[in-house]
């Protein structure tokens, strides 16, 4: 699957931070059972790479790595089983690491200039981050004309209630959000609740 295919697979890509490695597999199974197959496991905790490795074994899961900020993380995440990467921004070092590793990247951008710079480097699927502070739906609508060849995954400040307005835009393939993996539900092992959240998110596609 190419990056655009991955983005179109799930209406919502959950942004996942694993605090307990034992949560990785049941969480992935709960999300997939609810129709959310694309999972972004961030490197915000020490358990990120281990979680990617474990979740990649879950049938139906398409596992990527999030919060890529250092060049060496690309190869490590790829070797752990990640099939795509997500970064909060884009630097020359990250571009070089992405091209060297071959890991498809969804880089974060916030301004029209950053979108244009990313496009110059060959990136046409981008993450608007942080989406709501960056201007949200209004921002995406405004740049849809002059930058019509770019497809976005807005992330940052989006909820189940506000996601439909983003998903209705022609230049948005999916949204990212952390509301599918609430900390209290994960800590309690309430995987049925997470599956219910995933089902509701899946229904946002139509």
RODO-574897 format. One record per residue (C-alpha): x, y, z; residue number from 1; chain. Coordinates in nm, 3 decimals, always signed. Example, Ala and Ser with C-alpha at 12.3 -4.5 7.8 and 13.67 -1.06 7.14 Angstrom:
<nodes>
+---------+---------+---------+-----+--------+
:       u :       v :       w : num : cadena :
+---------+---------+---------+-----+--------+
:  +1.230 :  -0.450 :  +0.780 :   1 :      A :
:  +1.367 :  -0.106 :  +0.714 :   2 :      A :
+---------+---------+---------+-----+--------+
</nodes>
This chain:
<nodes>
+---------+---------+---------+-----+--------+
:       u :       v :       w : num : cadena :
+---------+---------+---------+-----+--------+
:  +0.000 :  +0.000 :  +0.000 :   1 :      A :
:  +0.122 :  +0.349 :  -0.073 :   2 :      A :
:  +0.075 :  +0.631 :  +0.177 :   3 :      A :
:  -0.240 :  +0.767 :  +0.015 :   4 :      A :
:  -0.399 :  +0.421 :  +0.022 :   5 :      A :
:  -0.312 :  +0.391 :  +0.390 :   6 :      A :
:  -0.465 :  +0.732 :  +0.466 :   7 :      A :
:  -0.787 :  +0.634 :  +0.288 :   8 :      A :
:  -0.819 :  +0.306 :  +0.477 :   9 :      A :
:  -0.943 :  +0.459 :  +0.804 :  10 :      A :
:  -1.138 :  +0.779 :  +0.858 :  11 :      A :
:  -0.942 :  +0.833 :  +1.177 :  12 :      A :
:  -0.583 :  +0.740 :  +1.255 :  13 :      A :
:  -0.552 :  +0.705 :  +1.632 :  14 :      A :
:  -0.245 :  +0.870 :  +1.783 :  15 :      A :
:  -0.128 :  +0.611 :  +2.035 :  16 :      A :
:  +0.109 :  +0.649 :  +2.328 :  17 :      A :
:  +0.181 :  +0.319 :  +2.503 :  18 :      A :
:  +0.265 :  +0.347 :  +2.872 :  19 :      A :
:  +0.227 :  -0.025 :  +2.944 :  20 :      A :
:  +0.366 :  -0.269 :  +2.686 :  21 :      A :
:  +0.100 :  -0.524 :  +2.783 :  22 :      A :
:  -0.162 :  -0.291 :  +2.637 :  23 :      A :
:  -0.022 :  -0.298 :  +2.284 :  24 :      A :
:  -0.179 :  -0.616 :  +2.145 :  25 :      A :
:  -0.524 :  -0.591 :  +2.308 :  26 :      A :
:  -0.545 :  -0.226 :  +2.208 :  27 :      A :
:  -0.463 :  -0.305 :  +1.846 :  28 :      A :
:  -0.718 :  -0.587 :  +1.843 :  29 :      A :
:  -0.985 :  -0.360 :  +1.995 :  30 :      A :
:  -0.928 :  -0.088 :  +1.736 :  31 :      A :
:  -0.922 :  -0.329 :  +1.442 :  32 :      A :
:  -1.242 :  -0.493 :  +1.571 :  33 :      A :
:  -1.405 :  -0.150 :  +1.555 :  34 :      A :
:  -1.296 :  -0.093 :  +1.196 :  35 :      A :
:  -0.990 :  +0.123 :  +1.264 :  36 :      A :
:  -0.698 :  -0.057 :  +1.102 :  37 :      A :
:  -0.438 :  +0.218 :  +1.060 :  38 :      A :
:  -0.256 :  +0.275 :  +1.389 :  39 :      A :
:  +0.001 :  +0.544 :  +1.462 :  40 :      A :
:  +0.219 :  +0.439 :  +1.755 :  41 :      A :
:  +0.416 :  +0.737 :  +1.879 :  42 :      A :
:  +0.768 :  +0.739 :  +2.016 :  43 :      A :
:  +0.658 :  +0.958 :  +2.307 :  44 :      A :
:  +0.719 :  +0.674 :  +2.552 :  45 :      A :
:  +1.003 :  +0.421 :  +2.586 :  46 :      A :
:  +0.767 :  +0.143 :  +2.476 :  47 :      A :
:  +0.697 :  +0.277 :  +2.126 :  48 :      A :
:  +0.920 :  +0.048 :  +1.921 :  49 :      A :
:  +0.824 :  -0.260 :  +2.122 :  50 :      A :
:  +0.457 :  -0.177 :  +2.077 :  51 :      A :
:  +0.503 :  -0.139 :  +1.701 :  52 :      A :
:  +0.669 :  -0.479 :  +1.689 :  53 :      A :
:  +0.387 :  -0.643 :  +1.884 :  54 :      A :
:  +0.098 :  -0.464 :  +1.711 :  55 :      A :
:  +0.237 :  -0.545 :  +1.366 :  56 :      A :
:  +0.154 :  -0.908 :  +1.439 :  57 :      A :
:  -0.217 :  -0.831 :  +1.491 :  58 :      A :
:  -0.420 :  -0.943 :  +1.190 :  59 :      A :
:  -0.561 :  -0.653 :  +0.994 :  60 :      A :
:  -0.351 :  -0.386 :  +1.163 :  61 :      A :
:  -0.153 :  -0.138 :  +0.952 :  62 :      A :
:  +0.101 :  -0.001 :  +1.197 :  63 :      A :
:  +0.297 :  +0.319 :  +1.159 :  64 :      A :
:  +0.530 :  +0.518 :  +1.380 :  65 :      A :
:  +0.456 :  +0.868 :  +1.502 :  66 :      A :
:  +0.656 :  +1.152 :  +1.658 :  67 :      A :
:  +0.957 :  +1.091 :  +1.437 :  68 :      A :
:  +1.198 :  +1.370 :  +1.529 :  69 :      A :
:  +1.543 :  +1.211 :  +1.498 :  70 :      A :
:  +1.699 :  +1.063 :  +1.182 :  71 :      A :
:  +1.799 :  +0.735 :  +1.348 :  72 :      A :
:  +1.439 :  +0.662 :  +1.440 :  73 :      A :
:  +1.337 :  +0.588 :  +1.080 :  74 :      A :
:  +1.538 :  +0.269 :  +1.033 :  75 :      A :
:  +1.463 :  +0.153 :  +1.387 :  76 :      A :
:  +1.088 :  +0.192 :  +1.334 :  77 :      A :
:  +1.101 :  +0.025 :  +0.994 :  78 :      A :
:  +1.292 :  -0.268 :  +1.141 :  79 :      A :
:  +1.030 :  -0.294 :  +1.419 :  80 :      A :
:  +0.757 :  -0.339 :  +1.158 :  81 :      A :
:  +0.627 :  +0.012 :  +1.091 :  82 :      A :
:  +0.503 :  +0.056 :  +0.734 :  83 :      A :
:  +0.470 :  +0.434 :  +0.745 :  84 :      A :
:  +0.594 :  +0.723 :  +0.955 :  85 :      A :
:  +0.452 :  +1.050 :  +1.083 :  86 :      A :
:  +0.653 :  +1.350 :  +1.198 :  87 :      A :
:  +0.547 :  +1.678 :  +1.363 :  88 :      A :
:  +0.759 :  +1.874 :  +1.116 :  89 :      A :
:  +1.012 :  +1.834 :  +0.837 :  90 :      A :
:  +1.386 :  +1.901 :  +0.836 :  91 :      A :
:  +1.668 :  +1.827 :  +0.593 :  92 :      A :
:  +1.797 :  +1.554 :  +0.826 :  93 :      A :
:  +1.457 :  +1.387 :  +0.842 :  94 :      A :
:  +1.420 :  +1.403 :  +0.464 :  95 :      A :
:  +1.757 :  +1.231 :  +0.420 :  96 :      A :
:  +1.669 :  +0.965 :  +0.678 :  97 :      A :
:  +1.331 :  +0.900 :  +0.516 :  98 :      A :
:  +1.481 :  +0.855 :  +0.173 :  99 :      A :
:  +1.756 :  +0.630 :  +0.310 : 100 :      A :
:  +1.515 :  +0.410 :  +0.508 : 101 :      A :
:  +1.245 :  +0.395 :  +0.241 : 102 :      A :
:  +0.979 :  +0.439 :  +0.508 : 103 :      A :
:  +0.687 :  +0.640 :  +0.362 : 104 :      A :
:  +0.651 :  +0.964 :  +0.559 : 105 :      A :
:  +0.355 :  +1.185 :  +0.644 : 106 :      A :
:  +0.534 :  +1.502 :  +0.754 : 107 :      A :
:  +0.376 :  +1.773 :  +0.962 : 108 :      A :
:  +0.324 :  +2.123 :  +0.821 : 109 :      A :
:  +0.150 :  +2.431 :  +0.956 : 110 :      A :
:  +0.182 :  +2.708 :  +0.696 : 111 :      A :
:  +0.144 :  +2.740 :  +0.318 : 112 :      A :
:  +0.520 :  +2.792 :  +0.286 : 113 :      A :
:  +0.585 :  +2.467 :  +0.473 : 114 :      A :
:  +0.339 :  +2.287 :  +0.245 : 115 :      A :
:  +0.520 :  +2.420 :  -0.061 : 116 :      A :
:  +0.863 :  +2.326 :  +0.076 : 117 :      A :
:  +0.740 :  +1.973 :  +0.152 : 118 :      A :
:  +0.595 :  +1.945 :  -0.199 : 119 :      A :
:  +0.930 :  +2.051 :  -0.348 : 120 :      A :
:  +1.081 :  +1.749 :  -0.173 : 121 :      A :
:  +0.821 :  +1.516 :  -0.322 : 122 :      A :
:  +0.575 :  +1.496 :  -0.033 : 123 :      A :
:  +0.213 :  +1.536 :  -0.143 : 124 :      A :
:  +0.047 :  +1.369 :  +0.156 : 125 :      A :
:  +0.092 :  +1.589 :  +0.461 : 126 :      A :
:  -0.020 :  +1.620 :  +0.820 : 127 :      A :
:  -0.161 :  +1.961 :  +0.914 : 128 :      A :
:  -0.031 :  +1.996 :  +1.270 : 129 :      A :
:  -0.147 :  +2.125 :  +1.505 : 130 :      A :
:  -0.462 :  +2.139 :  +1.296 : 131 :      A :
:  -0.694 :  +2.352 :  +1.507 : 132 :      A :
:  -0.436 :  +2.614 :  +1.612 : 133 :      A :
:  -0.317 :  +2.625 :  +1.248 : 134 :      A :
:  -0.662 :  +2.736 :  +1.133 : 135 :      A :
:  -0.849 :  +2.409 :  +1.103 : 136 :      A :
:  -1.121 :  +2.377 :  +0.841 : 137 :      A :
:  -1.081 :  +2.739 :  +0.732 : 138 :      A :
:  -0.710 :  +2.696 :  +0.669 : 139 :      A :
:  -0.761 :  +2.377 :  +0.467 : 140 :      A :
:  -1.034 :  +2.538 :  +0.260 : 141 :      A :
:  -0.817 :  +2.842 :  +0.191 : 142 :      A :
:  -0.521 :  +2.644 :  +0.056 : 143 :      A :
:  -0.728 :  +2.389 :  -0.139 : 144 :      A :
:  -0.726 :  +2.614 :  -0.445 : 145 :      A :
:  -0.359 :  +2.710 :  -0.484 : 146 :      A :
:  -0.232 :  +2.378 :  -0.345 : 147 :      A :
:  -0.492 :  +2.145 :  -0.489 : 148 :      A :
:  -0.257 :  +1.851 :  -0.538 : 149 :      A :
:  -0.192 :  +1.807 :  -0.164 : 150 :      A :
:  -0.388 :  +1.563 :  +0.053 : 151 :      A :
:  -0.399 :  +1.618 :  +0.428 : 152 :      A :
:  -0.441 :  +1.430 :  +0.753 : 153 :      A :
:  -0.523 :  +1.709 :  +1.000 : 154 :      A :
:  -0.416 :  +1.623 :  +1.356 : 155 :      A :
:  -0.425 :  +1.819 :  +1.678 : 156 :      A :
:  -0.735 :  +1.934 :  +1.865 : 157 :      A :
:  -0.982 :  +1.725 :  +1.661 : 158 :      A :
:  -1.259 :  +1.524 :  +1.828 : 159 :      A :
:  -1.536 :  +1.285 :  +1.731 : 160 :      A :
:  -1.768 :  +1.585 :  +1.714 : 161 :      A :
:  -1.547 :  +1.807 :  +1.497 : 162 :      A :
:  -1.398 :  +1.537 :  +1.272 : 163 :      A :
:  -1.689 :  +1.532 :  +1.021 : 164 :      A :
:  -1.626 :  +1.893 :  +0.918 : 165 :      A :
:  -1.265 :  +1.804 :  +0.833 : 166 :      A :
:  -1.352 :  +1.478 :  +0.658 : 167 :      A :
:  -1.601 :  +1.662 :  +0.434 : 168 :      A :
:  -1.317 :  +1.860 :  +0.275 : 169 :      A :
:  -1.195 :  +1.747 :  -0.066 : 170 :      A :
:  -0.829 :  +1.775 :  +0.036 : 171 :      A :
:  -0.864 :  +1.564 :  +0.353 : 172 :      A :
:  -0.825 :  +1.186 :  +0.340 : 173 :      A :
:  -0.843 :  +1.119 :  +0.715 : 174 :      A :
:  -0.789 :  +1.286 :  +1.051 : 175 :      A :
:  -0.566 :  +1.199 :  +1.342 : 176 :      A :
:  -0.671 :  +1.200 :  +1.703 : 177 :      A :
:  -0.611 :  +1.061 :  +2.048 : 178 :      A :
:  -0.974 :  +1.032 :  +2.158 : 179 :      A :
:  -0.992 :  +0.667 :  +2.047 : 180 :      A :
:  -0.741 :  +0.560 :  +2.311 : 181 :      A :
:  -0.841 :  +0.727 :  +2.640 : 182 :      A :
:  -0.588 :  +0.667 :  +2.916 : 183 :      A :
:  -0.847 :  +0.562 :  +3.172 : 184 :      A :
:  -0.995 :  +0.296 :  +2.944 : 185 :      A :
:  -0.652 :  +0.160 :  +2.858 : 186 :      A :
:  -0.547 :  +0.148 :  +3.221 : 187 :      A :
:  -0.868 :  -0.034 :  +3.312 : 188 :      A :
:  -0.836 :  -0.273 :  +3.020 : 189 :      A :
:  -1.177 :  -0.165 :  +2.893 : 190 :      A :
:  -1.116 :  -0.281 :  +2.538 : 191 :      A :
:  -1.489 :  -0.302 :  +2.461 : 192 :      A :
:  -1.516 :  +0.072 :  +2.520 : 193 :      A :
:  -1.227 :  +0.136 :  +2.281 : 194 :      A :
:  -1.389 :  -0.087 :  +2.018 : 195 :      A :
:  -1.709 :  +0.116 :  +2.057 : 196 :      A :
:  -1.514 :  +0.438 :  +2.004 : 197 :      A :
:  -1.349 :  +0.286 :  +1.698 : 198 :      A :
:  -1.685 :  +0.184 :  +1.552 : 199 :      A :
:  -1.817 :  +0.538 :  +1.596 : 200 :      A :
:  -1.505 :  +0.678 :  +1.431 : 201 :      A :
:  -1.530 :  +0.430 :  +1.143 : 202 :      A :
:  -1.885 :  +0.546 :  +1.077 : 203 :      A :
:  -1.760 :  +0.901 :  +1.014 : 204 :      A :
:  -1.652 :  +0.798 :  +0.665 : 205 :      A :
:  -2.013 :  +0.778 :  +0.560 : 206 :      A :
+---------+---------+---------+-----+--------+
</nodes>
